Amino acid sequence: MPIDYLDKFKGSLIGVAIGDTLGHPFEGMLRDAIRSNFTNFKDFINDNRRLFNKFTDDTQLTLHTAQALIQGRGFNLNNFVEEYIKWLDDPPIGAGYGCITAAKKLKYGIPWKEAASNSGGNGTTMRIAPIGLFFHKDIKVLKSSAITSSIITHAHPAASAGAVVIASAIAYLINKEPESGFSIDEFFDVITSSISNSQDEIWEEFCEILVKLQSSLDMPIEAGLIKFSQAGVKSPYFIEQFLGKAFVHPYTISTVVCAIFVFLKNLNSFKDCIFELATAGGDSDTVGAIGGGLAGVYSGMKNIPDDLIKMVKNYKKILKISEKLFEIFKERY
């Protein structure tokens, strides 16, 4: 049966928004503290709808990335710069330092190569899903687009590596279906090779951490999150008080690895996956957004519960942007 790519485009972008929406109220909390609030997360959501009434910069910037691809009918640097400046008028919700300062510099006319902060934060990876979707048939362009889109705001190599890994993961998963599954080994080969042999120390460290992740998939979710919550984080950014606890650090490598871990532990249910992502602890909205993009493209919108879709603010607009992005993709490929 042929792949319904439109359904996959919709699933990924709405998946980003669902994960972001569900994770936002818990940002900055330990996983234990989050999960002490309920025994059944679905019941908690239904009883506390007011907590889940908006998404954050993760979804905002994902949509601006999609719009940049639509306006440029592919990757055009000027469109990306323009869209990230437009984001300042949304206005930004829960924005990270790296993104907001770079966008303001761009607005004031500072050239993009000088505007980016030296941040290794996860702000570029959280918005990368549209690039993974649009360029899934052209991996070379996917990689270059992911890197360039990243360094518009984040000059740090960890940020661009995370963007490449997640875009590559989405490009792989768009051709897979839950009914038939996929090879975990092949999945790791794809995402690891996307950043291997780069000669960059941080990219090589990222590869090593992905290898460790692959060998840790038999761990319970709680244990895995504790193990990888601060993967790759160095002093002075390592948070000693959270050592041995599930609190996902906003460093790109940590967030990406935790999002992939939770996704791979919950391949049979979008709902179960998104609930675990949103309650992972720490930078929960971004874990939810990144993992939601993966779970959404794999499941397709057809396998996402309708009540979760309708819970997202302006969900119809997100789906329309997904449709337009797909139309431009079809014209190109």
N, C-alpha and C positions, 0 to 999 in steps of 0.2 A: 504493500500500500504506500503511495507516495506521501512524502512529508508535507504537511500543511504549514508552510512557512509563515503565512499571515498569523495563524494561531500561535506559532512560536514567538513571533515578534511581540504580539500582544501579551503573551504569557510572561515574557521576560521583563518588559517594562512595567506591567502591573505588578509583577512579583517584586521588583525593586520597591515600588510604592507601598505595597502591603507590609513588607519587612521593615521598612522605614517607619511607617505609621505605628505598627505594633511595638517596635523597639524604642521609639522616642520617649515614652513616659518613664522608661527604666534607665535612661542614659546616666552613666556615672555610678550605678549601683552594683554591688556584688551579686553574683548569681544567687547565692543563698538567700540574700535579703529580698531579691525579686520574687523568688519562688515560695518564700514564706507567706506571701500574700494570698495564696490560693492553693487549692488541691486540684482544681480543674480550670485550666486557662481559658477555655471557651466560655465557661460560666462567668469567669471574672471579666472577660471582655463584654459580655452581654449586660452585666450589672454595672459596668463602669464606662459606658460609651463615650462620655465626655472626655475621658483620658485619651481616647483614640480618634480625635477629630481633626488631626492635621499631620502632614508629613514635614520633613525638614529639607535642608540644603541638599541632602543626598538625592532626593527625588527631583527637586528644583533643577539641579545641575545636570541630572540625567536627561531631563526634558530639554534643557537648553542645548545639550550635546546633540540630541536627536534633531532639534530644529536647525542646528548648524549644518548637519549632514543634509537635511532637506533643502535648505537654502542654497548650499553649494553643490547640490546633486552629487555628493561625495565629500571628500575632505578638502576643504579650502580654509587655510589658516585665518584669513580675514574674517570669515563667517564665525569661526570659533571665538576669536577675540571679541567680536561684536556681541555674540550671545552671552559670553561670560560677563561682559559689561552690563548687558540688559538685566542680568540676574540681580544686580544691585537695586533695581527698581521693583523687585517682586513683593516685598523686600526679603533678603536672606533670613532663613530661620535656622538657628543653631549652627551658624557658620564657623568653620575652623579658621584659625589665624592665617594659615598659609593661603587659603583661597580668597578670603576677604581682602587681605592686604594686596595681593597680586591684582585682583579685579579692580580695586580702587586706583592702583598705579596705572593700569591700562586705561581706565577712564580719564585719568589726568594726562594722558598722552605719552606716558613712558613706554618705550619700545618693549615688545613682549619678551625679548631675550634678557632684558634688564628688570622686568617687572616681577618675575617669579621669585618666591621665597625659597630659601634652602631648607625646605621642609620635607621630611620623610613621612609625613602624615598620610592618611588614607583618602584624602579628599579628591584625588584624581581617579582612584580605582572605583570609588563608589558611583562614579558617573559614566563608567566606560561601557556599559552594556550595549548602547546603540552602535558603537564601533564594532564590537564583537558580532552583532547581528548583521550589520550592513556589509562587512567585509569578510564574511565567513567563507566565501568562495575564493578569496584572494589573500592568503595568509601573509604574504610579503607586505602588501599595502596595509593590512590590518596592523601588523607590528609597527610599521613606521608611523601610522596614524595614531596608534595608542601612545607611542613615545612622544610625538610632537604635541598631541593634545594635553599630555601630562605636564610637559615642561613649560607650557604657557603659564602655569601657576605654581608648579612645584619643580624646582631644579634638582632635587635630591634623587640619586639613582634608585633608591628603594621605591619611590613613588612611581617612577616609570616602569620598573620591573613588575610591580603589582598590577599596573594597568595592562601590561602585556600578558601576564599570566591569566587574569580574569577574562580579558577579551578572547584569548586563545581557548580557554575553557568553554566559553559560550559558543564559539565557532565550532568546537567539537560536539557539544551537546545538542546543537540545533538539529543535527542529523540523527539523533538517537531518540528512541521512544521507550517509555516506562514498560510497555508490554514485552519488549525484547531485551531491554537492558543494554549494558555496554561493558567493555573490559576495563576494570580499574587500572590494570597495568598499562593499557594503551592510553588511558586518560592521563596518567602521570607522565608517561613518555612524551605526550603532546605538550603538556604545560611546562614540564621541566626543560625540554629541548627548546622551548620558545625563548628561554633566557640563558641557556648554557653557552659556553665558549665565548663569552662576551669580554673576557679579560677584566671585567669590573669586579672588585672584591666583594661588594655587597650583592651583586647578582649571583656570584658563585656561592656565597653564603646562603642565599635564598634557595638555590638548587639543593644544597645539602639539607636544609630544613624540610624541603618538600620530600626528600628521600626518607627522612625520619618520620614525617607524617604518614607516608605510604605504609611504613612498617608498624604504625601505631593504630591502625583502623579497628583493631579488635578491642581497643580500650573503651570503657564506658564513656559516655559523653562528658560527664562531670570530670572524670580523670583526664580526658584528652584536653578539655578546655583549660584545666589547671596547668597541664604540661606546656601548652602552646600559647597561653594568654599573653606572655611577654616575649615570645620568640623573636630573637634578633635584636632586642632592645638593649642598648648599652648605657652605661653611666654617662651623664647624670639623669637620664630619662627613665631608667629602670625604677619601678616603684616597689621598694623593699617591703612595705607594709602589706602588699598584696601577694607576696611570695607564697605559693602553696594554696592560692585561692583563685576562683574563676572570675577574672576581671579583665576583659579583653582590652589590651592597650591600643590606642589609636595609631600606633606605628603601623605602616602599611603591611609589613611582613606578618606581624602578629594577627592583624585583622583578617588578612587574606587566608592565612593558614587555618584559623579558627572557623571562618565561614565555609571553606572547602571541607573541613573535617565534619562539621555538623551536616552539611549537605550530603556527603557520602554515607553518613550514618542513617539517613532518612530518605532513601531513594524511592520508597514505595508510597509515600504520602506527602503531597505538598503541604497540607495542613500541619502534620506533625513536624515537618522540617521547619516551617516558618515559625511555629510556636517555640521550637528549641532555639532557633536563631535569635528571635526577639528577646529571649530571656537568658541569653548567654552571659550577660554581665558586662560591665565596662562600657565600651562604645557600642551599645546594643543596637542603636538605630542603623549604624553603618554595617555592622555584622549582618543585620536583617536585610539591608538593602543589597549588599554584595551577594549574600547567599540566596536572597529572594530572586535576584536576576538569574542565578544558576538554576534554582529549583523551577522557576517559571519557564525558562526556555526548554528545560528537559520535560517538564510536565505538559507544557502548552496550556493555553488558557482553558481549554476544554476540561482539564483536570483540576482547575482551581475552584474551590467552593464559591458559589455566587455571593454568599453573604460576606465573604472576605473582600471580594472585588468591590461590592457596593459600599463597604465601610470606608473606602479610600475617598478622600476629598477630591472632587472634580475628576472622578474615575473615567467619565465619558470623554473628557478632554484628553486624558492620557491614552485612551484607546484610539481616539481619532489621530493623535500624533503617531501612534504605532502604525496605523493604517497608511498614513501619508509616507512614513519612512519606508514601509514595505513597497509602496507604489514606486518610489524613486529607486529603490533597490531593483525592482523588476525591470525598470527602464534601462538600468545600467547593465544588469547581468542576464 
